[in-house]
């Protein structure tokens, strides 16, 4: 049975347990509750393991050590103690629900706990309450005590002693008691006969026991052979299933490629290249019509749309698109201009696509010679209309965005050209209600970081620049429900102006500039199951302030 090293699984409880009694590390119901000084509560084992690698609370990010952990409040401990949970031996037959506070005592006394037969050569596991009956009445290898044989043997031993005494007396009175001596010899002969019969019976019993042991061994060998055959069959079935799963995963990986477009490398770029995680190779694609530094991109209706950015001579408000169907078919067709345009000539803006509409956030607006606080809507399908939707509470450029249903999360960025204007703010904009809401801030100010959506409730931020103009290799995971952050392992390289994309369960980060202000062509990826960063093949061109999508 499981020994609950961390929290208790939800399905073990008689009734649903509220979210406030769950550990945010293992996501199970809390075991042995411990908390930080801000009263964030975890399983003691979970938070202790976490603190072996990090010295901060994973919820509030405040300094924390094993020594500064506190015991959870009595009210929380009482709530946990009164929850009713299954006995951990329920799959052995125990149907009881026990209060969590009494679980340890019950498990120690439970009659359904496993116990092993002590008879030599058996080792069968039975329920503790059935052990005595099995060992004394059922087990084929139990020792059988023959009470009649024991009593008879004791009587024979007594007779032998008496006969020896009588023989000694007869020897002293030889000739006087011939008749008595004959009787005694006759009795002794009968005793020897009984002794011989007992020995034969014991030999028969011993042979029977040996036959039972031999039969038990044969049955065990047959059982093991059947188990081997079953395992081999299961292995073959599983191998075939795994082979199909791998083939399907490879097919999906081949269908999910990352496209990187534009950027800067000692001049604006219009080059485009595609990375396949399945093969680990980069493939050049058709160049864009314009060079674009600090552009933004989305995928809609199997087309890549790239908007705005800085050309080699000016800022752009144009939008162009490339057919992914043609790319997948290996056709080299040019990019097409889209009749729609941005409301301003933008660079460093961010965009998402929602129901055929491009939602554009912030950026540097060359027409207004300043940073933008606007959220605008551009239809990328006929009639190609544009309009201003809302105004943000702060100007934003080089921020991060992610779409959650009909809401856009906007994180970080900077308000003007000064690096110390980087912000920690997090805003959630509701497209359908056309309103925004301030959420809990990031733990540090940052801009020019790569941002991707992870799962249903998280956004992941990598690299960027802080208010001290330091280029970072930090990686931050922000949860929109808890409005809290936690740090992930650092990237191998420090990067600003990098881009990122998610391919199934892998986050891929590309390009940017390092702390020596060198343009990067390096690529690395992160997987949560290994909790490590892995290097991949470099891009064909080093590029910073590019744009990337998954197609």
Secondary structure, DSSP 8 states (H G I E B T S, - for coil): ----SS-B-GGGBSS---GGGB-TTT-SB-SSEEE-TT--EEEHHHHHHHHHH-SB-TTT--B--TTT-EE--HHHHHHHHH-EEE-TTGGGT---EEEGGGHHHHHHH-TTSEEE--STTT--EEEGGGHHHIIIII-TT-----HHHHHHHHHHHHHHHHHHHHHHHHHHTTTT-HHHHHHHHHHHHHHHHHHHHHHHHHHHHHHHHHHHHHHHHHHHHHHHHHHHHHHHHHHHHHHHHHHHHHHHHHHHHHH-EEEEE--BSSSB---EEEEETTTTEEEEE---SS--BS-EEEEETTEEEEE--B-SSSB--EEEEEEHHHHHTT-----EEEEEE-SS-EES-EEEEETTEEEEE--EETTTTEE--EEEEEESSTT--EEEEEE-SS--BS-EEEEETTEEEEE--BSSSSGGGB---EEEEETTTTEEEEE---SS--BS-EEEEETTTEEEEE--B-TT--B---EEEEETTTTEEEEE---SS--BS-EEEEETTEEEEE--B-TT--B---EEEEETTTTEEEEE---SS--BS-EEEE-
